[in-house]
Amino acid sequence: MEFRQVIYFLEIAESGTFQKAASRLGLTQPALSRQIFLLEKELGVTVLERGGRSVRLTHEGERFYQYSVRMKELWEEIKNGFSKEKELKGTYSISAGGTVSAWILPQILKEILKKRPELSLSVREGDDRETKDAVLKGEVDLGILTGPITEPSLNVLEFLSDQIVPCAAKDHPIFLKKKIRIEDLKKQSFVFFHPGSALRKAVEKKIKSFSKEFGSKIAMELRSVESVIKSLEAGLGIGFLSEYSIGSKLRKIKFEEWNAERKFYLCYRKKSGPGLAMLAEEILKASEKWRVEKESFSN
């Protein structure tokens, strides 16, 4: 059986006559009849009942019609799957927070651009509110936001999970304690992100759920991840950072009650073209590879 015979059969079934089907397919009627004869011979059944000018499906033909539709759909899916590899091109913009922009996206986008040199990608750093507004206004094509997200006009895909942990400079006095208690932490100065940041909100929610009466001494409130890291490395206090952004000069504080999890999501407008869906799919695939490699390196 040849796949073209399946297509010929479907065209006849939908046209109702050999003549119409032959005209649409660009074949002569005898040539089309010959192909259906060969198809029926191989199947061992009659799929079309000829009668006057029209034809109708036999009982076996009805069954074969269902199979044929599925074969055609599968073929279209295969073609589309490979065409996506070729069609992903153009210029796209992405907005994300400081952690994602600095420690996650660079390696992921490098992986994608290595395979897709026809792509042009730009990244704009912004907090959750700025990123969401930029996506909704069409100022950027794709945003990476902290969940949960309930915006009905956006497509939302889970991207990555992240652990936010307390940390400080390696030589910070807090590490002289054999066991760190809440009373020890209350005496410390803290370097926080600005109140509007998603990370700050997640941290405060976690702290309040553990100790409602905790009143931290805020030494600094900063906007950029880099500023927080530099301040912590200088020993100006305790802070909270993504595990992804803790470098060799910092150390995690073993106080798991304050560890907070957050999830990042890829978001883009529902009325966007197919290119954005393809780009989001590429980012998800590359991020999974990046995550597995990072975990393997850590272990």
C-alpha positions as CSV (number, residue, x, y, z in Angstrom):
1,M,0.0,0.0,0.0
2,E,1.2,3.5,-0.9
3,F,0.3,6.5,1.2
4,R,-0.9,8.3,-2.0
5,Q,-3.5,5.6,-2.4
6,V,-4.9,6.5,1.0
7,I,-5.1,10.2,0.0
8,Y,-6.8,9.2,-3.3
9,F,-9.3,7.1,-1.4
10,L,-10.1,10.0,1.0
11,E,-10.6,12.4,-1.9
12,I,-13.0,10.0,-3.6
13,A,-14.9,9.5,-0.4
14,E,-15.2,13.2,0.1
15,S,-15.9,14.1,-3.5
16,G,-18.5,11.4,-4.1
17,T,-17.3,10.6,-7.6
18,F,-14.2,9.4,-9.4
19,Q,-14.5,12.2,-11.9
20,K,-14.5,15.0,-9.3
21,A,-11.7,13.3,-7.3
22,A,-9.6,12.8,-10.4
23,S,-10.0,16.5,-11.4
24,R,-9.0,17.7,-7.9
25,L,-6.0,15.4,-7.8
26,G,-4.8,16.2,-11.3
27,L,-5.2,12.6,-12.5
28,T,-7.1,10.9,-15.3
29,Q,-10.1,8.9,-14.2
30,P,-8.6,5.5,-15.4
31,A,-5.4,6.2,-13.5
32,L,-7.3,6.9,-10.3
33,S,-9.4,3.8,-10.8
34,R,-6.3,1.8,-11.2
35,Q,-4.8,3.0,-7.9
36,I,-8.0,2.1,-6.0
37,F,-8.1,-1.3,-7.7
38,L,-4.5,-1.9,-6.5
39,L,-5.4,-0.7,-3.0
40,E,-8.5,-3.0,-2.7
41,K,-6.4,-5.9,-4.1
42,E,-3.8,-5.4,-1.3
43,L,-6.4,-5.0,1.4
44,G,-8.4,-8.0,0.2
45,V,-11.7,-6.1,0.5
46,T,-13.9,-3.7,-1.6
47,V,-13.9,-0.3,-0.1
48,L,-15.9,1.6,-2.7
49,E,-19.2,0.5,-4.2
50,R,-19.6,1.9,-7.7
51,G,-23.0,2.8,-8.9
52,G,-23.8,5.1,-11.9
53,R,-22.0,8.4,-11.5
54,S,-21.6,8.2,-7.8
55,V,-19.8,5.9,-5.3
56,R,-20.4,5.1,-1.7
57,L,-18.4,3.4,1.0
58,T,-18.9,-0.2,1.7
59,H,-19.0,-1.5,5.3
60,E,-15.2,-2.3,5.0
61,G,-14.8,1.1,3.3
62,E,-16.3,2.9,6.3
63,R,-13.7,1.2,8.6
64,F,-10.9,1.9,6.2
65,Y,-12.0,5.6,6.0
66,Q,-11.5,5.9,9.8
67,Y,-8.0,4.4,9.5
68,S,-7.2,6.7,6.6
69,V,-8.3,9.8,8.4
70,R,-6.0,8.9,11.3
71,M,-3.1,8.1,8.9
72,K,-3.5,11.5,7.3
73,E,-3.6,13.3,10.6
74,L,-0.5,11.5,11.8
75,W,1.3,12.4,8.5
76,E,0.3,16.1,9.0
77,E,1.6,15.9,12.6
78,I,4.9,14.5,11.4
79,K,5.3,17.1,8.8
80,N,4.4,19.9,11.2
81,G,6.9,18.6,13.8
82,F,9.7,18.7,11.3
83,S,8.6,22.0,9.8
84,K,8.7,23.6,13.3
85,E,12.4,22.9,13.3
86,K,12.8,25.0,10.1
87,E,10.3,27.7,10.8
88,L,11.6,28.9,14.2
89,K,13.2,32.2,13.2
90,G,12.8,35.9,13.6
91,T,13.3,38.5,16.4
92,Y,11.8,38.0,19.8
93,S,12.1,39.9,23.1
94,I,12.0,38.4,26.6
95,S,11.5,40.1,30.0
96,A,12.5,38.4,33.3
97,G,13.6,39.2,36.8
98,G,17.2,39.6,37.9
99,T,17.9,36.0,39.0
100,V,16.5,34.5,35.8
101,S,18.2,37.1,33.6
102,A,21.6,36.7,35.1
103,W,21.9,33.1,36.2
104,I,19.4,31.0,34.2
105,L,18.6,32.6,30.8
106,P,22.1,33.1,29.5
107,Q,23.0,29.4,29.3
108,I,19.6,28.4,28.0
109,L,19.5,31.1,25.3
110,K,23.1,30.2,24.3
111,E,22.0,26.6,23.7
112,I,19.0,27.7,21.6
113,L,21.0,30.2,19.5
114,K,23.7,27.7,18.8
115,K,21.0,25.5,17.1
116,R,19.0,28.4,15.7
117,P,21.4,31.0,14.3
118,E,18.5,32.6,12.4
119,L,16.9,33.6,15.7
120,S,17.5,37.0,17.3
121,L,16.7,37.2,21.0
122,S,16.9,40.1,23.4
123,V,16.3,40.2,27.2
124,R,14.9,43.0,29.3
125,E,15.3,42.8,33.1
126,G,12.3,43.8,35.1
127,D,10.5,42.8,38.3
128,D,7.2,40.8,38.1
129,R,4.9,43.8,37.8
130,E,7.1,45.4,35.1
131,T,7.4,42.1,33.2
132,K,3.7,41.3,33.3
133,D,2.8,44.8,32.1
134,A,5.3,44.6,29.3
135,V,3.9,41.4,28.0
136,L,0.2,42.5,28.2
137,K,1.1,45.8,26.4
138,G,3.0,44.0,23.7
139,E,6.3,45.7,24.6
140,V,7.9,42.3,24.9
141,D,6.9,38.9,23.4
142,L,7.5,36.6,26.3
143,G,7.8,37.1,30.0
144,I,9.0,34.9,32.8
145,L,6.9,35.5,36.0
146,T,6.7,34.1,39.5
147,G,3.5,32.1,40.0
148,P,0.6,31.8,40.7
149,I,-0.6,33.6,37.5
150,T,-4.3,34.1,36.8
151,E,-4.3,36.4,33.8
152,P,-6.8,35.0,31.3
153,S,-5.3,36.7,28.3
154,L,-2.0,34.9,28.7
155,N,-0.8,31.4,27.9
156,V,1.1,30.1,31.0
157,L,3.7,27.3,31.0
158,E,5.6,26.1,34.0
159,F,9.3,26.9,33.5
160,L,11.5,26.1,36.6
161,S,11.3,25.7,40.3
162,D,13.7,27.6,42.6
163,Q,14.7,27.5,46.2
164,I,15.2,30.8,48.0
165,V,17.5,30.4,51.0
166,P,19.1,32.6,53.7
167,C,22.8,33.2,53.2
168,A,25.7,35.4,54.2
169,A,29.3,36.0,53.6
170,K,31.5,33.0,54.4
171,D,33.2,34.8,57.3
172,H,29.9,36.2,58.8
173,P,29.8,35.8,62.6
174,I,26.5,33.8,62.3
175,F,28.5,30.8,61.1
176,L,30.4,30.7,64.4
177,K,27.2,29.2,66.0
178,K,27.1,25.4,66.1
179,K,23.4,25.5,65.7
180,I,21.6,28.6,64.4
181,R,18.4,29.5,66.2
182,I,15.7,32.1,65.6
183,E,17.1,34.2,68.5
184,D,20.4,34.4,66.8
185,L,18.8,35.6,63.5
186,K,16.8,38.2,65.3
187,K,19.9,40.0,66.3
188,Q,21.3,40.3,62.7
189,S,21.0,43.0,60.1
190,F,19.3,42.1,56.9
191,V,19.9,43.0,53.2
192,F,16.6,42.7,51.5
193,F,15.3,43.3,48.0
194,H,12.9,46.2,47.5
195,P,9.4,45.6,48.8
196,G,7.8,45.2,45.4
197,S,10.0,42.3,44.3
198,A,8.5,38.8,44.1
199,L,11.5,37.4,46.0
200,R,11.0,39.8,48.9
201,K,7.3,38.9,49.1
202,A,8.0,35.2,49.1
203,V,10.6,35.6,51.9
204,E,8.4,37.8,54.1
205,K,5.5,35.3,53.7
206,K,7.8,32.4,54.7
207,I,9.2,34.3,57.7
208,K,5.8,35.4,59.0
209,S,4.4,31.8,58.7
210,F,7.2,30.7,61.0
211,S,7.5,33.6,63.4
212,K,4.8,36.3,63.3
213,E,6.6,38.4,65.9
214,F,9.9,38.5,64.0
215,G,11.0,42.1,63.5
216,S,14.1,42.1,61.3
217,K,16.6,45.0,61.3
218,I,16.7,46.1,57.6
219,A,20.1,47.5,56.8
220,M,19.5,47.8,53.0
221,E,16.7,47.5,50.5
222,L,18.1,47.0,47.0
223,R,16.7,46.5,43.5
224,S,19.2,44.4,41.7
225,V,20.5,40.9,42.5
226,E,24.0,42.1,41.9
227,S,23.7,44.8,44.5
228,V,22.3,42.3,47.1
229,I,25.1,39.9,46.4
230,K,27.9,42.5,46.7
231,S,26.4,43.8,49.9
232,L,26.2,40.3,51.4
233,E,29.8,39.5,50.2
234,A,30.9,42.7,52.0
235,G,29.5,41.3,55.3
236,L,26.7,43.9,55.6
237,G,24.1,41.5,56.7
238,I,22.1,38.3,56.1
239,G,20.1,38.1,52.9
240,F,17.9,35.8,50.8
241,L,18.9,34.6,47.4
242,S,18.0,32.0,44.8
243,E,20.2,28.9,45.1
244,Y,21.1,29.5,41.5
245,S,22.8,32.9,42.3
246,I,24.9,31.9,45.4
247,G,28.6,32.1,44.4
248,S,31.8,31.0,46.1
249,K,32.0,34.0,48.5
250,L,28.6,33.3,50.1
251,R,27.4,30.4,52.2
252,K,23.9,29.1,52.8
253,I,22.6,29.4,56.4
254,K,21.2,26.1,57.7
255,F,17.9,27.3,58.9
256,E,15.5,25.3,56.6
257,E,12.4,26.9,58.2
258,W,13.2,29.9,56.1
259,N,13.7,28.1,52.8
260,A,11.1,29.2,50.4
261,E,10.1,27.7,47.0
262,R,9.0,29.6,44.1
263,K,8.0,28.6,40.5
264,F,8.7,30.5,37.3
265,Y,6.3,30.5,34.4
266,L,6.7,31.4,30.7
267,C,3.9,33.7,29.7
268,Y,2.9,35.1,26.3
269,R,-0.3,36.6,24.8
270,K,-2.9,34.1,23.6
271,K,-3.4,36.0,20.3
272,S,0.3,35.7,19.4
273,G,1.5,33.9,16.3
274,P,2.8,30.3,16.3
275,G,6.4,31.4,16.5
276,L,6.1,32.3,20.2
277,A,4.6,28.9,21.0
278,M,7.6,27.3,19.2
279,L,10.1,29.6,21.1
280,A,8.5,28.7,24.4
281,E,8.8,25.0,23.6
282,E,12.4,25.5,22.7
283,I,13.1,27.3,26.0
284,L,11.4,24.6,28.0
285,K,13.5,21.9,26.3
286,A,16.7,23.8,26.8
287,S,15.9,24.6,30.4
288,E,15.3,20.9,31.2
289,K,18.7,20.1,29.7
290,W,20.3,22.9,31.7
291,R,18.7,21.8,34.9
292,V,19.8,18.1,34.5
293,E,23.4,19.2,33.7
294,K,23.4,21.6,36.7
295,E,22.2,18.8,39.1
296,S,24.7,16.4,37.7
297,F,27.5,18.9,38.2
298,S,26.3,19.6,41.8
299,N,26.3,15.9,42.7
